[in-house]
Amino acid sequence: MPIVDLRFRLLGNTIPVDHGYLLLSAVSRWNPKIHTDRDVGIHPITGRLVGNRQLALTPFSRLVVRLSSDQISEILPLAGKSLRIGDSVVRVGIPEIHPLIASARLFSRVVLIKGFTEPQPFLDAVSRQLEKLSITAHASLVEQSQIARANAGKSIGSHSNVLRRTVRIHDKDIVGFAVRVGELTASESLRLQENGVGGRRKLGCGIFVPERRGL
């Protein structure tokens, strides 16, 4: 069965920026099976940063679940439900089904690989996972533009500007990195989107999407 993204519109005010675990808990209250389903991923919710580690929902904010098309009927009952994400409550709208689209450049907001928290060993681990998927494309760590500008002209390490991100799991912060993969063939692109890299896909980690300009 093909892998697709099921996109639910979200209505509400703000949610925590680091909402992966909270979102999984909220969704699992309506569908406990999602905890044990290894093939399901939940995208990070996008929005507008408003300070105090809060994200304001916009008309473009969505709850996006990546899953096999034969699992859609299991997730559809989320439509119309209210989800409590931390101290916030959001309303889930009617979903749309979107097939995965091949793109030569893919991006993941954060990838976690257990035991790898330093840039070069982490990147080597990403490359090994790509090889297992028969993907020969080039992976790189995403730089944080503000840091790169501040360090311009300085003699620093090759990975000093990379974008580290943390994911809170059971009151513990796990270190990961934003990852870009370029020069993908169409088949490699779809394979990477279907399988992801690293773990914790239900927390929004290791899920790849076509890269937007400016990232």
Secondary structure by P-SEA (a helix, b strand, c coil): cbbbbbbbbbbccccccccaaaaaaaaaaacccccccccbbbccbbbbbccccbbbbccccccccccccccccccccccccccccccbbbbbcbbbbbcbbbbcbbbbcbbbbccccccaaaaaaaaaaaaaacccbbbbbbccaaaaaaacccccccccccbbbbbbcccbbbbbbbbbbccccaaaaaaaaaccccccccccccccccccccc
